[in-house]
């Protein structure tokens, strides 16, 4: 742009000089040869200057266009740069929001998990309490079936040794509370012995207690021995009870049983079977402080472990010890 202005200025200066010389020549009325040559040189310079001016005038729009194109490119680059900065800032904000949401979600999940843990712990404690209450009235396997499958159907258990126990007082205590405490202590000792010898408490009624020894992996001989050892040990505990006011008798038999719930409004767990009736009859006919067993039990036990009194007749095939 500056070069074009300078060329134009030179053109006008040469033109003015040429006009001045021509005017001077006309005023003097004569032109010398030197003046003619000088005038011709000036005319040539004017022509050259004119050409340069025209050339510069033609180049100027292209340079201006290139100049504005460069400015436009710079603006575009600046816009892209600003857009990139905007994207980076937006990404940072998005990451911050995601991080904050993640922390909030983790905090909420932690609180929910803690509440769920507390709730599950309370449910477990409640279940344990219910199980302890039920365990005082029902066998453990029946409780498990009920809790896991809600199954109240009768259960048939084959090949069981059945033990009926009855605790008697030689003379009644004046205090009903003391009487209940004594019976409860005997029953607790019985339950501990049941666990020791592998028996399962089925039910209790007043001063009577019923338990069975299931077959499982045991042989009939082992079932009979375990049941009789449990009865003998429990009899010793009762006879040695503080106060000496209690006695025990028991009946033992062997066979298949059927266990289940009876009743509609109030459920009651009970057990049936021919061996149950036989064990109950052995209990009722047993002498004081005696354990009466069936003939099948007597054939199965290790006779070296027990002192047996035979009582065989056509109507009574049983033994006492």
C-alpha contacts under 8 A as a table, 3 or more apart, distances in Angstrom:
res1	aa1	res2	aa2	distance
1	X	4	X	5.26
1	X	5	X	6.56
1	X	60	X	6.58
2	X	5	X	5.17
2	X	6	X	6.33
3	X	6	X	5.14
3	X	7	X	6.24
3	X	56	X	7.71
4	X	7	X	5.20
4	X	8	X	6.19
4	X	53	X	6.42
4	X	56	X	5.38
4	X	57	X	6.91
4	X	60	X	7.80
5	X	8	X	5.10
5	X	9	X	6.16
6	X	9	X	5.04
6	X	10	X	6.24
7	X	10	X	5.13
7	X	11	X	6.14
7	X	49	X	6.41
7	X	52	X	6.58
7	X	53	X	5.75
8	X	11	X	4.98
8	X	12	X	6.32
8	X	49	X	7.26
8	X	50	X	7.73
8	X	53	X	5.66
9	X	12	X	5.22
9	X	13	X	6.15
10	X	13	X	5.03
10	X	14	X	6.11
10	X	49	X	6.77
11	X	14	X	5.29
11	X	15	X	6.13
11	X	45	X	7.89
11	X	46	X	5.75
11	X	49	X	4.87
11	X	50	X	6.15
11	X	53	X	7.63
12	X	15	X	4.90
12	X	16	X	6.06
13	X	16	X	5.13
13	X	17	X	6.22
14	X	17	X	5.10
14	X	18	X	6.10
14	X	42	X	6.47
14	X	43	X	7.99
14	X	45	X	6.87
14	X	46	X	5.65
15	X	18	X	5.07
15	X	19	X	6.21
15	X	42	X	7.89
15	X	43	X	7.91
15	X	46	X	6.04
16	X	19	X	5.10
16	X	20	X	6.06
17	X	20	X	5.02
17	X	21	X	6.15
17	X	42	X	7.73
18	X	21	X	5.23
18	X	22	X	6.19
18	X	39	X	6.56
18	X	42	X	6.13
18	X	43	X	6.97
19	X	22	X	5.13
19	X	23	X	6.07
20	X	23	X	5.11
20	X	24	X	6.13
21	X	24	X	5.01
21	X	25	X	6.13
21	X	39	X	7.26
22	X	25	X	5.09
22	X	26	X	6.18
22	X	39	X	7.86
23	X	26	X	5.15
23	X	27	X	6.09
24	X	27	X	4.97
24	X	28	X	6.26
25	X	28	X	5.20
25	X	29	X	5.82
25	X	30	X	5.74
25	X	31	X	5.65
26	X	29	X	4.82
26	X	30	X	6.74
28	X	31	X	7.97
31	X	35	X	6.01
31	X	36	X	6.44
32	X	35	X	5.05
32	X	36	X	6.15
33	X	36	X	4.92
33	X	37	X	6.28
34	X	37	X	5.08
34	X	38	X	6.09
35	X	38	X	4.97
35	X	39	X	5.92
36	X	39	X	5.02
36	X	40	X	6.13
37	X	40	X	5.04
37	X	41	X	6.15
38	X	41	X	4.98
38	X	42	X	6.14
39	X	42	X	5.05
39	X	43	X	6.15
40	X	43	X	4.96
40	X	44	X	6.24
41	X	44	X	5.04
41	X	45	X	6.19
42	X	45	X	4.95
42	X	46	X	6.04
43	X	46	X	4.95
43	X	47	X	6.14
44	X	47	X	5.00
44	X	48	X	6.09
45	X	48	X	4.99
45	X	49	X	5.89
46	X	49	X	5.01
46	X	50	X	5.93
47	X	50	X	4.93
47	X	51	X	6.20
48	X	51	X	5.02
48	X	52	X	6.14
49	X	52	X	5.00
49	X	53	X	6.00
50	X	53	X	5.03
50	X	54	X	6.17
51	X	54	X	5.04
51	X	55	X	6.01
52	X	55	X	4.91
52	X	56	X	5.91
53	X	56	X	5.11
53	X	57	X	5.92
54	X	57	X	4.90
54	X	58	X	6.21
55	X	58	X	5.07
55	X	59	X	6.24
56	X	59	X	4.98
56	X	60	X	5.93
57	X	60	X	5.32
57	X	61	X	7.43
58	X	61	X	6.50
58	X	62	X	7.62
59	X	62	X	5.50
59	X	63	X	6.39
60	X	63	X	5.18
60	X	64	X	6.05
61	X	64	X	4.97
61	X	65	X	5.97
62	X	65	X	4.98
62	X	66	X	6.09
63	X	66	X	4.94
63	X	67	X	5.90
64	X	67	X	4.90
64	X	68	X	6.17
65	X	68	X	5.22
65	X	69	X	6.05
66	X	69	X	4.90
66	X	70	X	6.12
67	X	70	X	5.19
67	X	71	X	6.31
68	X	71	X	4.86
68	X	72	X	6.03
69	X	72	X	4.92
69	X	73	X	6.13
70	X	73	X	5.03
70	X	74	X	6.11
71	X	74	X	5.05
71	X	75	X	6.14
72	X	75	X	4.96
72	X	76	X	6.06
73	X	76	X	4.92
73	X	77	X	6.06
74	X	77	X	5.07
74	X	78	X	6.06
75	X	78	X	4.96
75	X	79	X	6.06
76	X	79	X	4.99
76	X	80	X	6.13
77	X	80	X	5.02
77	X	81	X	6.04
78	X	81	X	4.96
78	X	82	X	6.10
79	X	82	X	5.03
79	X	83	X	5.98
80	X	83	X	4.90
80	X	84	X	6.05
81	X	84	X	5.04
81	X	85	X	6.24
82	X	85	X	5.02
82	X	86	X	6.12
83	X	86	X	4.93
83	X	87	X	6.15
84	X	87	X	5.01
84	X	88	X	6.13
85	X	88	X	5.06
85	X	89	X	6.11
86	X	89	X	5.11
86	X	90	X	6.01
87	X	90	X	4.95
87	X	91	X	5.98
88	X	91	X	4.99
88	X	92	X	6.12
89	X	92	X	5.06
89	X	93	X	6.14
90	X	93	X	5.05
90	X	94	X	6.05
91	X	94	X	4.96
91	X	95	X	6.05
92	X	95	X	5.07
92	X	96	X	6.11
93	X	96	X	5.04
93	X	97	X	6.13
94	X	97	X	5.03
94	X	98	X	6.07
95	X	98	X	5.02
95	X	99	X	5.97
96	X	99	X	5.03
96	X	100	X	6.06
97	X	100	X	5.07
97	X	101	X	6.05
98	X	101	X	5.04
98	X	102	X	5.99
99	X	102	X	5.04
99	X	103	X	6.18
100	X	103	X	5.13
100	X	104	X	6.14
101	X	104	X	5.01
101	X	105	X	6.00
102	X	105	X	5.01
102	X	106	X	6.05
103	X	106	X	5.08
103	X	107	X	6.10
104	X	107	X	5.08
104	X	108	X	6.13
105	X	108	X	5.05
105	X	109	X	6.00
106	X	109	X	5.03
106	X	110	X	5.96
107	X	110	X	5.05
107	X	111	X	6.22
108	X	111	X	5.12
108	X	112	X	6.09
109	X	112	X	4.96
109	X	113	X	5.88
110	X	113	X	5.04
110	X	114	X	6.02
111	X	114	X	5.04
111	X	115	X	6.13
112	X	115	X	5.06
112	X	116	X	5.97
113	X	116	X	4.89
113	X	117	X	5.96
114	X	117	X	5.00
114	X	118	X	6.17
115	X	118	X	5.07
115	X	119	X	6.04
116	X	119	X	4.93
116	X	120	X	5.98
117	X	120	X	5.10
117	X	121	X	6.00
118	X	121	X	5.06
118	X	122	X	6.15
119	X	122	X	5.08
119	X	123	X	6.16
120	X	123	X	4.91
120	X	124	X	6.03
121	X	124	X	5.03
121	X	125	X	6.14
122	X	125	X	5.08
122	X	126	X	6.04
123	X	126	X	4.90
123	X	127	X	5.93
124	X	127	X	4.93
124	X	128	X	5.99
125	X	128	X	5.01
125	X	129	X	6.12
126	X	129	X	5.03
126	X	130	X	6.15
127	X	130	X	5.04
127	X	131	X	5.95
128	X	131	X	4.95
128	X	132	X	6.07
129	X	132	X	5.12
129	X	133	X	6.24
130	X	133	X	5.05
130	X	134	X	5.99
131	X	134	X	4.96
131	X	135	X	5.72
131	X	143	X	7.26
132	X	135	X	4.95
132	X	136	X	6.55
133	X	136	X	5.50
133	X	137	X	7.30
134	X	137	X	5.31
134	X	138	X	5.68
134	X	143	X	7.14
135	X	138	X	5.08
135	X	139	X	6.24
135	X	140	X	6.31
135	X	143	X	7.36
137	X	202	X	7.61
137	X	203	X	6.11
137	X	204	X	7.56
137	X	269	X	7.82
138	X	142	X	6.61
138	X	143	X	6.66
138	X	201	X	7.63
138	X	202	X	6.14
138	X	203	X	6.63
138	X	269	X	6.88
139	X	142	X	5.41
139	X	143	X	6.46
139	X	200	X	6.44
139	X	201	X	5.93
139	X	202	X	5.44
139	X	203	X	7.88
140	X	143	X	5.10
140	X	144	X	6.27
140	X	200	X	7.87
141	X	144	X	5.08
141	X	145	X	6.21
142	X	145	X	5.14
142	X	146	X	6.16
143	X	146	X	5.11
143	X	147	X	6.06
144	X	147	X	5.15
144	X	148	X	5.91
145	X	148	X	5.35
145	X	149	X	5.56
145	X	150	X	6.51
145	X	151	X	5.91
145	X	152	X	7.99
146	X	149	X	5.50
146	X	150	X	4.10
146	X	151	X	4.92
146	X	152	X	6.43
147	X	150	X	5.58
148	X	151	X	7.99
152	X	260	X	6.99
152	X	261	X	6.70
153	X	260	X	6.41
153	X	261	X	7.56
154	X	258	X	6.68
154	X	259	X	5.43
154	X	260	X	4.12
154	X	261	X	6.93
155	X	258	X	5.72
155	X	259	X	5.15
155	X	260	X	6.15
156	X	256	X	7.42
156	X	257	X	5.84
156	X	258	X	4.44
156	X	259	X	6.30
157	X	160	X	7.00
157	X	214	X	7.52
157	X	256	X	5.91
157	X	257	X	5.25
157	X	258	X	6.17
157	X	259	X	7.69
158	X	214	X	7.77
158	X	215	X	7.56
158	X	255	X	6.58
158	X	256	X	4.18
158	X	257	X	6.14
159	X	214	X	6.82
159	X	215	X	5.90
159	X	220	X	7.92
159	X	254	X	6.68
159	X	255	X	4.85
159	X	256	X	5.10
159	X	257	X	7.89
160	X	212	X	6.13
160	X	213	X	5.55
160	X	214	X	4.88
160	X	215	X	6.04
160	X	223	X	7.78
160	X	254	X	5.57
160	X	255	X	5.30
160	X	256	X	5.98
160	X	257	X	7.16
161	X	212	X	5.47
161	X	213	X	5.01
161	X	214	X	6.75
161	X	223	X	6.22
161	X	224	X	6.37
161	X	227	X	6.87
161	X	252	X	7.07
161	X	253	X	5.86
161	X	254	X	4.48
161	X	255	X	6.69
162	X	210	X	7.44
162	X	211	X	6.06
162	X	212	X	4.52
162	X	213	X	6.59
162	X	227	X	7.85
162	X	252	X	5.49
162	X	253	X	5.29
162	X	254	X	5.91
162	X	255	X	7.84
162	X	275	X	7.06
162	X	276	X	6.70
162	X	279	X	6.58
163	X	210	X	5.79
163	X	211	X	5.22
163	X	212	X	5.97
163	X	227	X	6.97
163	X	231	X	7.84
163	X	250	X	7.00
163	X	251	X	5.94
163	X	252	X	4.73
163	X	253	X	6.98
163	X	279	X	6.68
164	X	208	X	7.15
164	X	209	X	5.95
164	X	210	X	4.81
164	X	211	X	6.74
164	X	250	X	5.40
164	X	251	X	5.07
164	X	252	X	6.36
164	X	279	X	6.11
164	X	280	X	6.30
164	X	283	X	6.43
165	X	208	X	5.45
165	X	209	X	5.10
165	X	210	X	6.42
165	X	248	X	7.14
165	X	249	X	6.12
165	X	250	X	4.48
165	X	251	X	6.71
165	X	283	X	7.17
166	X	207	X	5.72
166	X	208	X	4.41
166	X	209	X	6.52
166	X	248	X	5.77
166	X	249	X	5.61
166	X	250	X	6.20
166	X	283	X	7.57
167	X	183	X	7.55
167	X	207	X	5.48
167	X	208	X	6.52
167	X	246	X	6.83
167	X	247	X	5.88
167	X	248	X	4.68
167	X	249	X	6.85
168	X	207	X	7.21
168	X	246	X	5.64
168	X	247	X	5.21
168	X	248	X	6.09
169	X	172	X	6.00
169	X	245	X	5.67
169	X	246	X	4.62
169	X	247	X	6.33
170	X	245	X	5.45
170	X	246	X	6.02
170	X	247	X	7.14
171	X	245	X	6.77
172	X	179	X	7.54
173	X	176	X	6.76
173	X	178	X	6.91
173	X	179	X	5.92
175	X	178	X	5.25
175	X	179	X	6.44
176	X	179	X	5.01
176	X	180	X	6.23
177	X	180	X	5.20
177	X	181	X	6.19
178	X	181	X	4.99
178	X	182	X	6.23
179	X	182	X	5.22
179	X	183	X	6.36
180	X	183	X	5.20
180	X	184	X	5.96
181	X	184	X	5.04
181	X	185	X	6.10
182	X	185	X	5.13
182	X	186	X	6.33
183	X	186	X	5.14
183	X	187	X	6.19
183	X	207	X	7.06
184	X	187	X	5.08
184	X	188	X	6.11
185	X	188	X	5.11
185	X	189	X	6.27
186	X	189	X	5.13
186	X	190	X	6.15
186	X	238	X	6.86
187	X	190	X	4.84
187	X	191	X	6.16
187	X	209	X	7.86
188	X	191	X	5.11
188	X	192	X	6.31
189	X	192	X	5.13
189	X	193	X	6.29
189	X	234	X	7.44
189	X	237	X	7.98
190	X	193	X	5.07
190	X	194	X	6.10
190	X	234	X	6.28
191	X	194	X	4.91
191	X	195	X	6.38
191	X	201	X	7.01
192	X	195	X	5.28
192	X	196	X	6.34
193	X	196	X	4.83
193	X	197	X	6.11
193	X	230	X	6.17
193	X	233	X	7.88
193	X	234	X	7.31
194	X	197	X	5.34
194	X	198	X	5.72
194	X	199	X	4.52
194	X	200	X	6.27
194	X	201	X	7.12
194	X	211	X	7.89
194	X	230	X	6.89
195	X	198	X	5.17
195	X	199	X	6.07
195	X	200	X	7.39
196	X	199	X	7.84
197	X	226	X	5.55
197	X	227	X	7.18
197	X	229	X	7.84
197	X	230	X	6.27
198	X	213	X	6.46
198	X	226	X	7.35
199	X	211	X	6.31
199	X	212	X	5.50
199	X	213	X	4.54
199	X	214	X	7.30
199	X	227	X	7.28
200	X	211	X	5.33
200	X	212	X	5.36
200	X	213	X	6.28
200	X	214	X	7.91
201	X	209	X	7.70
201	X	210	X	6.16
201	X	211	X	4.26
201	X	212	X	6.68
202	X	209	X	7.86
202	X	210	X	5.55
202	X	211	X	5.14
202	X	212	X	7.11
202	X	270	X	7.70
202	X	271	X	7.64
203	X	209	X	6.11
203	X	210	X	5.47
203	X	211	X	7.24
203	X	269	X	7.39
203	X	270	X	7.11
204	X	207	X	7.44
204	X	208	X	5.64
204	X	209	X	4.38
204	X	210	X	6.17
205	X	208	X	5.22
205	X	209	X	6.46
213	X	223	X	6.11
213	X	226	X	7.94
213	X	227	X	6.74
214	X	223	X	7.43
215	X	218	X	5.37
215	X	219	X	6.80
215	X	220	X	7.13
215	X	223	X	6.92
218	X	221	X	7.95
218	X	222	X	5.83
218	X	223	X	6.31
219	X	222	X	5.15
219	X	223	X	6.26
220	X	223	X	4.98
220	X	224	X	6.13
220	X	300	X	6.54
221	X	224	X	5.17
221	X	225	X	6.10
221	X	300	X	4.63
221	X	301	X	5.46
221	X	302	X	7.52
222	X	225	X	5.08
222	X	226	X	5.95
222	X	301	X	7.57
223	X	226	X	5.29
223	X	227	X	6.12
224	X	227	X	5.25
224	X	228	X	6.12
224	X	297	X	5.87
224	X	300	X	6.28
224	X	301	X	5.56
225	X	228	X	5.28
225	X	229	X	5.95
225	X	300	X	7.81
225	X	301	X	5.26
225	X	302	X	6.70
226	X	229	X	5.17
226	X	230	X	6.07
227	X	230	X	5.17
227	X	231	X	6.29
227	X	252	X	7.94
228	X	231	X	5.03
228	X	232	X	6.10
228	X	252	X	7.84
229	X	232	X	5.12
229	X	233	X	6.04
230	X	233	X	5.20
230	X	234	X	6.10
231	X	234	X	5.14
231	X	235	X	6.12
231	X	250	X	7.24
231	X	291	X	7.42
232	X	235	X	5.07
232	X	236	X	6.33
232	X	291	X	7.77
233	X	236	X	5.15
233	X	237	X	6.39
234	X	237	X	5.05
234	X	238	X	6.24
235	X	238	X	5.13
235	X	239	X	6.13
235	X	247	X	7.59
235	X	248	X	5.87
235	X	249	X	7.59
235	X	289	X	7.31
236	X	239	X	5.18
236	X	240	X	6.09
237	X	240	X	5.16
237	X	241	X	6.03
238	X	241	X	5.02
238	X	246	X	6.20
238	X	247	X	6.15
238	X	248	X	6.69
239	X	244	X	6.52
239	X	246	X	6.49
239	X	247	X	5.99
239	X	248	X	7.69
240	X	244	X	6.62
241	X	244	X	5.66
241	X	245	X	7.69
241	X	246	X	7.16
242	X	245	X	7.91
247	X	288	X	7.29
247	X	289	X	5.91
248	X	288	X	6.96
248	X	289	X	5.01
248	X	290	X	7.32
249	X	283	X	6.63
249	X	286	X	6.57
249	X	287	X	7.08
249	X	288	X	5.94
249	X	289	X	4.81
249	X	290	X	5.04
249	X	291	X	5.59
250	X	282	X	7.35
250	X	283	X	4.97
250	X	286	X	6.97
250	X	290	X	6.60
250	X	291	X	4.61
250	X	292	X	6.17
251	X	279	X	4.86
251	X	280	X	6.31
251	X	281	X	7.34
251	X	282	X	4.55
251	X	283	X	4.07
251	X	284	X	7.79
251	X	286	X	7.12
251	X	291	X	5.76
251	X	292	X	4.82
251	X	293	X	5.78
252	X	278	X	7.90
252	X	279	X	4.94
252	X	282	X	6.85
252	X	283	X	7.70
252	X	291	X	7.53
252	X	292	X	6.27
252	X	293	X	4.63
252	X	294	X	6.42
252	X	297	X	7.58
253	X	275	X	5.69
253	X	276	X	7.40
253	X	278	X	6.31
253	X	279	X	5.06
253	X	293	X	5.99
253	X	294	X	5.24
253	X	296	X	7.48
253	X	297	X	6.31
254	X	275	X	5.60
254	X	294	X	7.61
254	X	296	X	7.00
254	X	297	X	6.59
255	X	273	X	7.83
255	X	274	X	7.26
255	X	275	X	5.14
256	X	273	X	6.37
256	X	274	X	7.47
256	X	275	X	6.72
257	X	271	X	6.78
257	X	272	X	5.71
257	X	273	X	4.75
257	X	274	X	7.60
257	X	275	X	7.18
257	X	276	X	7.28
258	X	271	X	5.65
258	X	272	X	5.17
258	X	273	X	6.14
259	X	269	X	7.35
259	X	270	X	5.86
259	X	271	X	4.39
259	X	272	X	6.41
260	X	269	X	5.63
260	X	270	X	5.82
260	X	271	X	6.65
261	X	267	X	6.01
261	X	268	X	5.39
261	X	269	X	4.44
261	X	270	X	6.27
262	X	267	X	5.69
262	X	268	X	5.29
262	X	269	X	6.28
262	X	270	X	7.11
263	X	266	X	5.72
263	X	267	X	4.99
263	X	268	X	6.29
264	X	267	X	6.31
271	X	276	X	7.56
272	X	276	X	5.99
272	X	277	X	7.72
273	X	276	X	5.09
273	X	277	X	6.57
274	X	277	X	5.20
274	X	278	X	6.21
275	X	278	X	4.87
275	X	279	X	6.02
276	X	279	X	5.16
276	X	280	X	6.14
277	X	280	X	5.07
277	X	281	X	6.11
278	X	281	X	5.06
278	X	282	X	6.13
278	X	294	X	7.88
279	X	282	X	5.00
279	X	283	X	6.17
279	X	293	X	7.69
279	X	294	X	7.89
280	X	283	X	5.03
280	X	284	X	6.26
281	X	284	X	5.10
281	X	285	X	6.11
282	X	285	X	5.24
282	X	286	X	5.84
282	X	292	X	5.56
282	X	293	X	6.71
282	X	294	X	7.65
282	X	318	X	7.90
283	X	286	X	5.21
283	X	291	X	7.63
283	X	292	X	6.65
285	X	292	X	7.98
286	X	290	X	5.96
286	X	291	X	6.55
286	X	292	X	5.59
286	X	320	X	7.49
287	X	290	X	5.35
287	X	291	X	7.92
290	X	320	X	6.20
290	X	321	X	5.84
291	X	320	X	5.38
291	X	321	X	5.36
292	X	318	X	6.70
292	X	319	X	5.55
292	X	320	X	4.33
292	X	321	X	6.64
293	X	297	X	6.24
293	X	298	X	6.68
293	X	318	X	5.70
293	X	319	X	5.33
293	X	320	X	6.25
294	X	297	X	5.33
294	X	298	X	6.30
294	X	317	X	6.71
294	X	318	X	4.77
294	X	319	X	6.51
295	X	298	X	4.99
295	X	299	X	6.29
295	X	317	X	5.87
295	X	318	X	5.37
295	X	319	X	7.03
296	X	299	X	5.22
296	X	300	X	6.48
297	X	300	X	5.15
297	X	301	X	6.29
298	X	301	X	5.60
298	X	303	X	7.95
298	X	319	X	7.15
302	X	305	X	5.82
302	X	306	X	7.50
303	X	306	X	5.52
303	X	307	X	7.43
303	X	308	X	7.78
304	X	307	X	7.72
306	X	321	X	7.07
307	X	321	X	5.81
308	X	319	X	6.61
308	X	320	X	5.77
308	X	321	X	4.62
309	X	319	X	5.80
309	X	320	X	5.05
309	X	321	X	5.77
310	X	318	X	6.98
310	X	319	X	4.79
310	X	320	X	6.50
311	X	316	X	7.11
311	X	317	X	6.90
311	X	318	X	5.81
311	X	319	X	5.49
311	X	320	X	7.39
312	X	316	X	5.73
312	X	317	X	4.94
312	X	318	X	6.14
312	X	319	X	7.47
313	X	316	X	4.97
313	X	317	X	6.04
314	X	317	X	7.09
